[in-house]
Amino acid sequence: MVWHGLVRIVRQVRLVRLNVYERCYSTAGHKAPPLHRAVMATETVKFFEPQRDQVFIDMTFGAGGHTRALLEAAPGSTIVTLDRDPLAHRLACEMAEQYPGRVVPLLGRFSELPSLLRTVEGFDRQRHYDGILFDFGCSSMQFDEASRGFSISRDGPLDMRMDKDRCPEQLSAADILARIQEPDLVRILKVYGEEKQAKKIARAIVNARFTVKRIETTAELASIVAHCLSQGETGAGGSSYDFRQDKLRRPAHVATKTFQALRIFVNNELNEINYGMVLAKHLLKTGGKLVTIAFHSLEDTIVKRHLTGHVVDDVASKVPLQYISHTLSHETDTMQEMMKPNWKQINKHVMVPTDSEVAENPRSRSAKLRAAVRLS
């Protein structure tokens, strides 16, 4: 059965996961959560059109903003909440007490969902769910807590593990930078961070590790990247050259792409997203709806390739169809699977937050929402 084969799919994923992790591997009191605003919650509820007795999965619970909006919009609905962050899971458990019998909190990654669902009676079924939601990336809670190591603006230990201490064998960003070889670091920065200065930054990080000390804090990493890219340049008033413009011509710290690349690699995010999209195809009912919210092009591209059917062996293709050689050939079954429509997109073009939402929540400015219906 397809369902029983889902657990094996994660081993077949071939997006851009590197072998660096294996090369690097050798060893390996909570504050109240800050205010977190669910991005594009109104649009999400609008696309789902939730009804009584429907069952949803919130694959990225976070602080529960989207889940709460769905629960309020459809009394009697049930939501399975998944998150790999132990803090988010505790919040989900608290919400389950507020909405008895309507919230099923699960702790784990997308790739762990099949085994987690088997522990909940009545929910381990294909084509059982009316809607699935993804809100990719880090939550505000993770960025705002310095000890998690995600934020450039808040100095803390260079951790970046979304699972925190739940997976003791998982390497932190500091562990990786202490062991990684320069060519491997260059590739991580190029692939996951789309960083044009990858070679220069990688050389500076490796040199600092060998000549000064192990890089252990977010401030140390940000300082090294800023220093190696400055080349004697200074900002207004003689300040250090720490910012440059992003694709939308907004000021961004020069280490932003480096932090993004390390975070994605540490958490294996792109492979998890690909696997999550495969799960969505098998879990949704015919006519069930999928809503995804992505915050950068790497995430959105994987979603777009799945929705348009540009997938081979359950893996999103690395390049668009127009760049694939016409001389390549595939088996008949593979071609039929590629051409078989699994999704119908509800919104023709990607949706972005309104100006008023961006003004109230600046972190929503990069969000891209896609919605689709599962076909038979």
GUZA-657077 format. One line per field, with one value per residue (C-alpha): x, y, z; residue in three letters. Coordinates in nm, 2 decimals. Each point is the difference from the previous one (the first is absolute). Last residue first. Layout:
<rs>
X = X/... $
Y = Y/... $
Z = Z/... $
residu = Ala/... $
</rs>
This chain:
<rs>
X = -0.92/0.11/0.14/-0.08/0.27/0.10/0.33/0.11/0.32/0.14/0.30/-0.17/-0.14/0.28/-0.11/-0.31/-0.23/0.13/0.02/-0.36/-0.12/0.19/-0.18/0.19/0.11/-0.19/0.16/-0.18/-0.28/-0.16/-0.19/0.26/-0.12/0.20/0.08/0.01/0.16/0.28/0.28/-0.16/-0.06/0.36/0.13/-0.22/0.12/0.36/0.20/0.19/0.25/0.09/-0.24/0.24/-0.17/0.02/-0.35/-0.13/0.14/0.31/0.05/-0.29/-0.22/0.04/-0.28/0.16/0.00/-0.19/-0.10/-0.37/-0.08/-0.09/0.31/0.23/-0.17/0.05/0.37/0.05/-0.17/0.24/0.31/-0.15/-0.04/-0.27/-0.25/-0.37/-0.17/-0.38/-0.13/-0.36/-0.19/-0.21/0.09/0.11/0.34/0.25/0.18/0.07/0.08/0.26/0.19/0.00/0.13/0.28/0.11/-0.02/0.21/0.26/0.02/0.03/0.28/0.01/0.37/0.01/-0.29/0.14/0.35/-0.12/-0.23/0.27/0.24/-0.27/-0.06/0.37/0.00/-0.28/-0.30/-0.11/-0.29/0.06/-0.25/0.27/0.19/0.20/0.32/0.08/0.29/0.26/0.12/-0.10/0.20/-0.29/-0.18/0.14/0.35/0.20/0.34/-0.06/-0.34/-0.07/0.25/-0.09/-0.38/0.04/0.23/-0.22/-0.32/0.17/0.13/-0.33/-0.19/0.23/0.23/0.26/0.30/0.30/0.26/0.22/-0.16/-0.37/0.06/0.16/-0.29/-0.26/0.20/0.04/-0.37/-0.09/0.22/-0.12/-0.36/0.00/-0.29/-0.22/-0.30/-0.04/-0.08/0.19/0.29/0.05/-0.02/0.24/0.26/-0.02/0.07/0.30/0.13/-0.01/-0.25/0.10/-0.04/-0.25/-0.22/0.01/-0.08/-0.30/-0.12/0.03/-0.29/0.09/-0.19/-0.33/-0.25/0.26/-0.12/-0.21/0.03/0.38/0.16/0.27/0.26/-0.03/-0.15/0.02/-0.33/0.01/0.12/-0.28/-0.02/0.22/-0.27/0.14/-0.09/-0.38/-0.16/0.08/-0.14/-0.32/-0.04/-0.03/0.26/-0.07/-0.31/-0.37/-0.16/-0.37/-0.19/-0.38/-0.29/0.20/-0.07/0.14/0.24/-0.08/0.19/-0.24/-0.24/0.21/0.30/0.34/0.00/-0.01/0.34/0.15/-0.13/0.10/0.37/0.11/-0.19/0.20/-0.12/-0.23/-0.37/-0.29/-0.36/-0.23/-0.38/-0.08/0.02/0.07/0.17/0.18/0.12/0.13/0.23/0.12/0.07/0.20/0.21/0.06/0.11/0.26/0.12/0.06/-0.06/-0.36/-0.32/-0.36/-0.29/-0.31/-0.36/-0.31/-0.30/-0.01/0.14/0.14/0.12/0.19/0.15/0.12/0.14/0.20/0.14/0.12/0.14/0.33/0.19/-0.24/0.19/-0.18/-0.35/-0.20/-0.38/-0.31/-0.35/-0.29/-0.14/0.13/0.32/0.01/0.37/0.08/-0.17/0.16/0.35/-0.07/-0.10/0.31/0.24/0.29/-0.09/0.13/0.22/0.03/0.30/-0.01/0.03/0.36/0.12/0.23/1.32/0.26/0.18/-0.21/0.16/0.04/-0.35/-0.15/0.20/-0.17/-0.21/-0.38/-0.07/-0.34/0.06/-0.27/0.01/0.05/-0.30/-0.21/0.04/-0.25/-0.25/0.01/-0.26/-0.24/0.05/-0.11 $
Y = 1.25/0.36/0.16/0.37/0.28/0.31/0.19/0.28/0.19/0.17/0.24/0.30/-0.21/0.09/0.36/-0.08/0.30/0.19/-0.33/-0.08/0.35/-0.04/-0.32/-0.33/-0.18/-0.24/-0.22/0.01/-0.22/-0.04/-0.32/-0.22/-0.34/-0.29/-0.36/0.03/-0.31/0.11/-0.10/-0.33/-0.08/0.09/-0.23/-0.29/0.03/0.00/0.32/0.16/0.28/0.14/0.29/0.14/0.15/0.38/0.06/-0.23/0.21/-0.12/-0.19/-0.24/-0.05/-0.36/-0.25/-0.23/0.29/0.32/0.29/-0.05/0.37/-0.01/-0.20/0.24/0.30/-0.13/-0.07/0.34/0.18/-0.15/0.10/0.33/0.14/0.04/-0.27/-0.03/-0.31/-0.08/-0.34/-0.08/-0.33/-0.06/-0.36/-0.06/0.11/-0.24/-0.14/0.33/0.17/-0.26/0.07/0.37/-0.07/-0.21/0.29/0.24/-0.24/-0.03/0.38/0.04/-0.23/0.17/0.08/0.06/0.25/0.18/0.02/0.14/0.26/0.12/0.05/0.17/0.25/0.07/0.32/0.14/0.10/0.34/-0.04/0.01/-0.28/-0.25/0.10/0.32/0.02/0.04/-0.04/0.25/0.13/0.35/0.30/0.24/-0.17/-0.34/-0.11/-0.19/-0.15/-0.33/-0.03/-0.35/-0.17/0.21/-0.04/-0.38/-0.02/0.23/-0.20/-0.32/0.15/0.16/-0.33/-0.18/-0.30/0.05/-0.21/0.22/0.23/-0.14/-0.33/0.10/0.35/-0.14/-0.24/0.28/0.24/-0.26/-0.09/0.37/0.06/-0.32/0.07/0.36/-0.05/-0.15/-0.19/-0.10/-0.37/-0.08/0.25/0.01/-0.38/-0.04/0.23/-0.18/-0.33/0.15/0.14/-0.32/-0.02/-0.08/0.30/0.16/-0.31/-0.01/0.37/-0.05/-0.27/-0.37/-0.24/-0.30/0.13/0.02/0.17/0.25/0.29/-0.15/0.32/-0.02/0.34/-0.03/0.28/0.11/0.34/0.36/0.14/0.20/-0.29/-0.22/-0.38/-0.10/-0.15/0.17/0.34/-0.07/0.24/-0.19/-0.33/0.16/0.19/-0.34/-0.14/-0.11/-0.15/0.06/-0.31/-0.07/-0.32/-0.02/-0.25/-0.30/-0.37/-0.08/-0.25/-0.12/0.01/0.24/-0.24/-0.10/0.22/-0.18/-0.08/0.37/0.04/-0.27/0.18/0.34/-0.06/0.13/0.33/0.04/-0.08/0.07/-0.06/0.19/-0.12/0.30/-0.03/-0.24/0.28/0.34/0.19/-0.32/-0.06/0.35/-0.07/-0.31/0.21/0.24/-0.28/-0.12/0.34/0.00/-0.35/0.12/-0.27/0.11/-0.18/0.09/-0.23/0.22/-0.09/0.20/0.03/0.38/0.11/0.36/-0.01/-0.32/0.12/0.33/-0.19/-0.24/0.30/0.18/-0.32/0.13/-0.21/-0.26/-0.10/-0.29/0.13/-0.31/0.03/-0.20/0.12/-0.05/0.35/0.19/0.18/0.22/-0.10/0.29/0.26/-0.14/0.04/0.35/0.11/-0.16/0.17/-0.03/-0.12/0.26/-0.11/0.18/-0.13/-0.34/0.01/-0.09/-0.35/-0.15/-1.13/-0.19/-0.09/0.12/0.24/-0.25/-0.14/0.35/0.09/-0.27/0.27/0.03/0.17/-0.15/-0.37/-0.15/-0.38/-0.07/0.22/-0.22/-0.30/0.12/0.06/-0.36/-0.11/0.26/-0.09/-0.36 $
Z = -0.76/0.02/0.31/0.01/0.01/0.19/-0.02/0.23/-0.02/0.31/-0.03/0.17/0.29/0.23/-0.01/0.20/0.04/-0.31/-0.19/0.09/-0.12/-0.33/-0.06/0.01/-0.32/-0.23/-0.26/-0.33/-0.14/0.34/0.04/-0.15/-0.11/0.12/-0.08/-0.38/-0.16/-0.23/0.23/0.09/-0.36/-0.09/0.28/-0.10/-0.36/0.09/-0.04/-0.28/-0.02/-0.35/0.05/0.26/0.31/0.02/-0.10/0.27/0.28/0.19/0.32/-0.05/0.30/0.14/0.02/-0.26/-0.25/0.07/-0.22/0.06/0.01/0.37/0.09/-0.19/0.16/0.35/-0.06/-0.16/0.30/0.25/-0.20/-0.09/0.35/0.26/-0.09/0.10/-0.12/-0.01/-0.12/-0.04/-0.01/-0.31/-0.01/0.36/0.11/0.16/-0.31/-0.18/0.33/0.09/-0.32/0.08/0.34/-0.15/-0.22/0.30/0.21/-0.28/-0.01/0.38/0.08/0.34/0.02/-0.37/-0.01/0.30/-0.14/-0.33/0.16/0.24/-0.30/-0.20/0.29/0.06/-0.21/0.22/-0.22/-0.13/-0.25/-0.37/-0.07/-0.08/0.31/0.06/0.21/0.36/0.24/-0.13/0.33/0.11/-0.13/0.01/-0.29/-0.07/-0.03/-0.26/0.09/-0.18/0.18/-0.11/0.23/0.29/-0.03/-0.03/0.30/0.21/-0.08/0.11/0.32/0.08/-0.05/0.25/0.01/-0.28/0.12/0.05/-0.16/-0.27/-0.10/0.05/-0.13/-0.32/-0.05/0.04/-0.23/-0.27/0.01/-0.03/-0.31/-0.17/0.06/-0.12/-0.24/0.29/-0.13/0.37/-0.04/-0.31/0.01/0.37/0.03/-0.30/0.15/0.33/-0.17/-0.18/0.34/0.20/0.29/0.35/0.22/-0.23/0.03/0.38/0.02/-0.22/0.23/-0.08/0.06/0.20/0.31/-0.19/0.23/0.12/-0.22/-0.28/-0.20/0.04/-0.08/0.27/-0.02/0.37/0.04/-0.12/-0.12/-0.32/-0.22/0.12/-0.02/0.30/0.21/0.32/-0.15/0.01/-0.24/-0.32/0.14/0.14/-0.33/-0.17/-0.24/-0.35/-0.16/0.08/-0.14/0.02/-0.08/-0.07/-0.01/0.13/-0.03/-0.35/0.17/0.35/0.33/0.17/0.16/0.29/0.06/0.02/-0.37/-0.06/0.15/-0.22/-0.31/0.13/0.06/-0.34/0.07/0.32/0.35/0.30/-0.05/0.15/-0.08/0.04/0.00/0.29/0.26/-0.15/0.29/0.11/-0.35/-0.01/0.29/-0.18/-0.31/0.21/0.13/-0.35/-0.10/0.27/-0.10/-0.36/-0.26/-0.06/-0.09/0.08/-0.09/-0.02/0.06/-0.11/0.23/-0.02/-0.33/-0.01/0.36/-0.05/-0.33/0.16/0.30/-0.23/-0.20/0.31/0.17/0.14/-0.25/-0.13/-0.32/-0.16/0.10/-0.10/-0.06/0.07/-0.09/0.25/-0.05/-0.30/-0.09/-0.31/-0.05/-0.24/0.23/0.31/-0.15/-0.13/0.35/0.15/-0.24/0.25/0.35/0.25/0.28/0.33/0.20/0.17/0.38/0.10/0.03/0.28/-1.31/-0.06/-0.32/-0.29/-0.25/-0.28/0.05/0.00/-0.31/-0.21/-0.16/-0.03/-0.32/-0.11/0.00/0.21/-0.01/0.37/0.08/-0.23/0.22/0.26/-0.28/-0.11/0.25/-0.12/-0.37/0.07 $
residu = Ser/Leu/Arg/Val/Ala/Ala/Arg/Leu/Lys/Ala/Ser/Arg/Ser/Arg/Pro/Asn/Glu/Ala/Val/Glu/Ser/Asp/Thr/Pro/Val/Met/Val/His/Lys/Asn/Ile/Gln/Lys/Trp/Asn/Pro/Lys/Met/Met/Glu/Gln/Met/Thr/Asp/Thr/Glu/His/Ser/Leu/Thr/His/Ser/Ile/Tyr/Gln/Leu/Pro/Val/Lys/Ser/Ala/Val/Asp/Asp/Val/Val/His/Gly/Thr/Leu/His/Arg/Lys/Val/Ile/Thr/Asp/Glu/Leu/Ser/His/Phe/Ala/Ile/Thr/Val/Leu/Lys/Gly/Gly/Thr/Lys/Leu/Leu/His/Lys/Ala/Leu/Val/Met/Gly/Tyr/Asn/Ile/Glu/Asn/Leu/Glu/Asn/Asn/Val/Phe/Ile/Arg/Leu/Ala/Gln/Phe/Thr/Lys/Thr/Ala/Val/His/Ala/Pro/Arg/Arg/Leu/Lys/Asp/Gln/Arg/Phe/Asp/Tyr/Ser/Ser/Gly/Gly/Ala/Gly/Thr/Glu/Gly/Gln/Ser/Leu/Cys/His/Ala/Val/Ile/Ser/Ala/Leu/Glu/Ala/Thr/Thr/Glu/Ile/Arg/Lys/Val/Thr/Phe/Arg/Ala/Asn/Val/Ile/Ala/Arg/Ala/Ile/Lys/Lys/Ala/Gln/Lys/Glu/Glu/Gly/Tyr/Val/Lys/Leu/Ile/Arg/Val/Leu/Asp/Pro/Glu/Gln/Ile/Arg/Ala/Leu/Ile/Asp/Ala/Ala/Ser/Leu/Gln/Glu/Pro/Cys/Arg/Asp/Lys/Asp/Met/Arg/Met/Asp/Leu/Pro/Gly/Asp/Arg/Ser/Ile/Ser/Phe/Gly/Arg/Ser/Ala/Glu/Asp/Phe/Gln/Met/Ser/Ser/Cys/Gly/Phe/Asp/Phe/Leu/Ile/Gly/Asp/Tyr/His/Arg/Gln/Arg/Asp/Phe/Gly/Glu/Val/Thr/Arg/Leu/Leu/Ser/Pro/Leu/Glu/Ser/Phe/Arg/Gly/Leu/Leu/Pro/Val/Val/Arg/Gly/Pro/Tyr/Gln/Glu/Ala/Met/Glu/Cys/Ala/Leu/Arg/His/Ala/Leu/Pro/Asp/Arg/Asp/Leu/Thr/Val/Ile/Thr/Ser/Gly/Pro/Ala/Ala/Glu/Leu/Leu/Ala/Arg/Thr/His/Gly/Gly/Ala/Gly/Phe/Thr/Met/Asp/Ile/Phe/Val/Gln/Asp/Arg/Gln/Pro/Glu/Phe/Phe/Lys/Val/Thr/Glu/Thr/Ala/Met/Val/Ala/Arg/His/Leu/Pro/Pro/Ala/Lys/His/Gly/Ala/Thr/Ser/Tyr/Cys/Arg/Glu/Tyr/Val/Asn/Leu/Arg/Val/Leu/Arg/Val/Gln/Arg/Val/Ile/Arg/Val/Leu/Gly/His/Trp/Val/Met $
</rs>
